[in-house]
Amino acid sequence: MTATAGEAIVAALSDNVDRLLAAEPDVRDDAPDSVHQMRVATRRLRSVLRSYRGLFERTPARAMGEELKWLAGVLGVARDAEVRAERFETLLTKHGQQSDHSAADVELVTARLVTAENNRYAAAHADVLLALDSERYHALRDELTKWRTEPPLRSARGQVPATDFFGVVLERDRERVQGLIQQETTVTPAERVELLHDIRKSAKRLRYSCEAAEPIIGADASDLGSRAKRLQTVLGDHRDAVESQHAIYGISADAGAAGEDTALYRILAGAEDTAARQALSRYPDAAAALSGE
């Protein structure tokens, strides 16, 4: 018997709810990568709700989306600090010892970059724990448990064959990414950075909608999802380097105002500029691959 769209979306929701709830104990224990895993599970759920919104009753779906956005935001503060600390540490390991700077200079830079971000992570993780202990999260977790098997579906649309409904969603999500890619050649350099970020987010949404559709559509969804992931990864590498460079410039300004040597900051910022350019050089092929060119 052909699966209905309702049956297929319940299976996708169940998988992602399981991922989110399974990550919670590790987040509480501050296990490595646990915040990232819970944040990704939250984003997957939000993407499924957006891409397959036609299957859900509007009001409860909107409310669930808002609560997942809140949770992703809380987790995001901790995750962003974690990523910056790791990135800064890698940069200093590679470039700090290759420079002519004294150990004292490297120590000062490490304190402003790595130690400061680790402290931000610790504070943000404490906020995550407060959120997980809150009534708001407990209500969200209870609601997600219900949605795992009985989400508020529109009964008529839920009876549509899954291959038909999911195929339309994938095509719509793919066209959204391609539309943004086409805009990319028409904007100013200043606008381009943010548009590339929008392309990345749209590619991520396509990737997650493909993951939900893979059990139904099979290899075609898997292939499209892989191409979307490639584009997302390339632009994610670019975005990480750009944001890291901007952060280094800001911290360098603070260090300069305090009378500290800023030469090492310039080296690190230059390394991130190179990384951003290298990532962007892979963008044209990744964008073309999404269209099957």
C-alpha positions in Angstrom: 0.0 0.0 0.0 1.3 3.4 -0.9 2.2 5.6 2.1 0.2 8.7 2.6 1.9 12.1 3.1 0.5 12.1 6.7 2.2 8.7 7.5 5.4 9.9 5.9 5.6 13.1 7.8 4.8 11.4 11.1 7.8 9.1 10.5 10.0 12.1 9.7 8.9 14.0 12.8 9.3 10.9 15.0 12.9 10.5 13.9 13.8 14.2 14.6 12.0 14.3 17.9 13.9 11.3 19.0 17.2 13.0 18.0 16.3 16.1 20.0 15.2 14.3 23.2 18.2 11.8 23.0 20.6 14.8 23.0 19.2 16.4 26.2 21.0 14.2 28.7 24.3 14.8 27.0 23.7 18.5 26.9 23.0 18.4 30.7 26.3 16.6 31.2 28.1 19.0 28.8 29.3 16.1 26.7 31.4 17.0 23.6 29.3 18.2 20.6 26.1 17.6 22.5 24.9 21.2 22.2 25.5 21.1 18.5 23.6 17.8 18.1 20.6 19.2 20.0 20.6 22.4 18.0 20.8 20.5 14.7 17.8 18.3 15.8 15.9 21.5 16.6 16.7 23.0 13.3 15.7 19.8 11.4 12.3 20.0 13.1 11.8 23.6 12.2 12.8 22.9 8.6 10.3 20.0 8.4 7.6 22.3 9.8 8.3 25.0 7.2 8.9 22.8 4.2 5.9 20.6 4.8 3.7 23.3 6.4 0.8 22.4 4.1 0.3 19.2 6.0 -0.1 20.8 9.4 -2.8 22.8 11.1 -1.6 26.4 10.9 -2.0 27.6 14.5 -0.4 24.7 16.4 2.4 24.5 13.8 3.2 28.1 14.1 3.2 27.8 17.9 5.5 24.8 17.7 7.8 26.7 15.3 8.1 29.6 17.7 9.0 27.3 20.6 11.6 25.5 18.6 13.0 28.8 17.5 13.4 29.8 21.1 15.2 26.6 22.0 17.5 26.9 19.0 18.3 30.5 20.0 19.3 29.4 23.5 21.4 26.6 22.2 22.9 28.8 19.5 24.5 31.2 21.9 26.5 28.4 23.5 27.3 26.7 20.2 28.5 29.9 18.6 30.9 30.5 21.5 32.1 26.9 21.3 32.8 27.2 17.6 34.6 30.5 17.9 36.8 29.1 20.8 37.7 26.1 18.7 38.4 28.1 15.6 40.5 30.7 17.4 42.5 27.9 19.1 43.2 26.3 15.8 44.3 29.6 14.3 46.7 30.3 17.1 48.1 26.8 17.0 48.9 27.2 13.3 50.0 30.8 13.2 51.0 31.8 16.8 54.2 29.8 16.9 55.1 30.7 13.3 55.4 34.4 14.1 58.1 36.4 15.8 55.8 37.3 18.7 56.8 36.6 22.2 55.1 34.0 24.4 53.6 36.9 26.4 52.0 38.4 23.3 50.6 35.0 22.3 49.3 34.5 25.8 47.5 37.9 25.7 45.9 37.1 22.3 44.9 33.6 23.6 43.2 35.1 26.6 41.2 37.6 24.5 40.2 35.1 21.9 40.1 31.5 23.2 39.7 32.0 27.0 37.1 34.7 26.6 35.0 32.5 24.2 35.4 29.5 26.6 34.1 31.7 29.4 31.2 32.8 27.2 30.4 29.2 26.4 30.4 28.3 30.1 28.0 31.1 30.8 25.8 30.2 27.9 25.7 26.6 28.8 24.5 27.6 32.3 21.7 29.4 30.5 20.9 26.3 28.5 20.6 24.3 31.7 18.2 26.9 33.1 16.2 26.7 29.9 16.0 22.9 30.0 14.8 23.1 33.6 12.1 25.7 32.8 8.4 25.1 32.6 8.6 26.4 29.0 10.9 23.6 27.9 9.0 20.9 29.8 5.8 22.0 28.0 7.7 21.9 24.7 9.1 18.4 25.4 5.6 17.2 26.4 4.2 18.6 23.2 6.9 17.2 21.0 6.3 13.7 22.6 2.6 14.0 21.4 3.7 15.2 18.0 6.0 12.2 17.7 3.0 10.0 16.9 0.0 12.4 16.6 0.9 15.8 15.1 -2.0 18.1 14.2 -2.4 17.2 10.5 -4.8 18.5 8.0 -6.7 15.3 7.5 -7.5 15.8 3.7 -3.9 16.7 2.8 -2.5 14.0 5.0 -4.3 11.4 2.7 -2.4 12.6 -0.4 0.1 10.0 -1.7 3.5 10.8 -0.1 5.4 10.6 -3.3 3.3 13.3 -4.8 3.3 15.7 -1.9 7.0 15.2 -1.0 8.0 15.5 -4.6 6.3 18.9 -4.9 8.0 20.1 -1.6 11.4 19.1 -2.8 11.0 20.9 -6.1 9.7 24.0 -4.4 12.6 24.1 -2.0 15.1 23.5 -4.8 13.6 26.3 -6.8 13.9 28.6 -3.8 17.6 28.0 -3.6 18.1 28.4 -7.3 16.2 31.7 -7.3 18.6 33.0 -4.7 21.6 31.8 -6.6 20.4 33.7 -9.7 20.2 36.9 -7.6 23.7 36.5 -6.4 25.2 37.9 -9.7 23.1 41.0 -9.5 23.9 42.4 -6.0 26.6 44.6 -4.7 29.7 43.1 -3.0 28.3 44.4 0.4 25.0 42.7 -0.3 26.6 39.5 -1.5 27.8 38.3 1.8 24.3 38.3 3.3 22.8 36.8 0.2 25.3 34.0 0.3 24.2 33.4 3.9 20.6 33.3 2.7 21.6 30.8 0.0 23.3 28.7 2.7 20.2 28.7 4.9 18.0 27.8 2.0 20.3 25.0 1.0 20.2 23.7 4.5 16.4 23.7 4.5 16.4 21.8 1.2 18.8 19.3 2.6 16.6 18.6 5.6 13.5 18.3 3.4 15.3 15.8 1.3 16.2 13.8 4.4 12.6 13.7 5.4 11.7 12.6 1.8 14.4 10.0 1.4 12.4 7.0 2.7 9.6 7.9 0.3 11.4 9.1 -2.8 14.7 7.2 -2.4 17.8 7.9 -4.4 16.6 11.1 -6.1 16.0 12.7 -2.7 19.3 11.4 -1.4 21.2 12.8 -4.4 19.5 16.2 -4.2 20.1 16.3 -0.5 23.8 15.5 -1.0 24.1 18.4 -3.5 22.3 20.7 -1.1 24.6 19.7 1.7 27.7 20.4 -0.4 26.5 23.9 -1.1 25.6 24.4 2.5 29.0 23.3 3.6 30.9 25.5 1.2 28.9 28.6 2.2 29.1 27.6 5.8 32.9 27.5 5.6 32.8 30.9 4.0 30.4 32.4 6.6 32.5 31.0 9.5 35.7 32.5 8.2 34.0 35.9 7.5 32.4 36.1 11.0 35.7 35.0 12.6 37.6 37.6 10.7 35.2 40.3 11.8 35.4 39.1 15.4 39.2 39.2 15.3 39.1 42.8 14.0 36.8 43.9 16.8 38.9 42.2 19.5 42.1 43.6 17.9 40.6 47.1 18.3 40.0 46.5 22.0 43.5 45.2 22.4 45.0 48.2 20.6 43.0 50.5 22.8 44.6 48.7 25.8 48.1 49.3 24.4 48.7 45.8 23.3 50.5 44.7 20.2 48.0 43.9 17.5 50.3 42.4 14.8 49.2 38.8 15.6 45.6 39.7 15.2 46.3 41.0 11.7 48.0 37.7 10.9 45.0 35.7 12.1 42.5 38.0 10.3 44.6 37.6 7.1 44.4 33.8 7.5 40.6 34.0 7.8 40.4 36.2 4.7 42.3 33.5 2.8 40.0 30.8 4.2 36.9 32.8 3.1 38.3 33.2 -0.4 39.2 29.6 -0.6 35.7 28.5 0.4 34.1 31.0 -2.0 36.2 29.5 -4.8 34.3 26.3 -4.4 30.9 28.0 -4.5 30.4 28.1 -8.3 30.8 24.4 -8.8 28.6 23.6 -5.8 25.9 26.0 -7.0 26.0 24.5 -10.5 25.9 20.9 -9.1 22.6 21.8 -7.4 21.1 22.4 -10.8 22.6 19.2 -12.2 24.9 21.2 -14.5 
